Amino acid sequence: MITVQKILYTARVHTTGGRDGAARSDDGRLDIRLSPPGAPGAGTNPEQLFAAGWSACFIGALRHASHARKIDFPAGAAVSAEVDLGHGEQGFFLQARLTVSLPGLEPEVAQLLIDAAHQTCPYSKATRGNIEVNLALG
């Protein structure tokens, strides 16, 4: 287990009603309705929130990797995240696919940054060895 030596930020969110509820952060910047995946009506679901958080964090890790290697970070960089909620013999589980776009970079350089970002991104670290994760250059 990793020991945190310095806390940089703490997110505080209060959720009621589970997948049919609402979530609100203590600062009010997040205030959303929740709904089960595929349900009609308004609301997002935990899988979409996880995909949004991971893809945003992964872009930050890519930027960090490019700056560390003195590579210009493409303005059009993007990450598309797909998070599957599945069910098997051991119950419910997640799996994920991240497709990374780094326009203007040679594929070898882009792959180098993707590999480095996957080692440093906190979401990647949290899921490593726990769920199936596929990374692709798109």
Secondary structure as GFF3:
##gff-version 3
##sequence-region A 1 138
A	DSSP	beta_strand	13	16	.	.	.	ID=ss1
A	DSSP	three_ten_helix	18	20	.	.	.	ID=ss2
A	DSSP	beta_strand	22	25	.	.	.	ID=ss3
A	DSSP	beta_strand	31	33	.	.	.	ID=ss4
A	DSSP	alpha_helix	46	68	.	.	.	ID=ss5
A	DSSP	beta_strand	78	88	.	.	.	ID=ss6
A	DSSP	beta_strand	91	101	.	.	.	ID=ss7
A	DSSP	alpha_helix	107	120	.	.	.	ID=ss8
A	DSSP	alpha_helix	122	127	.	.	.	ID=ss9
A	DSSP	beta_strand	132	137	.	.	.	ID=ss10
###
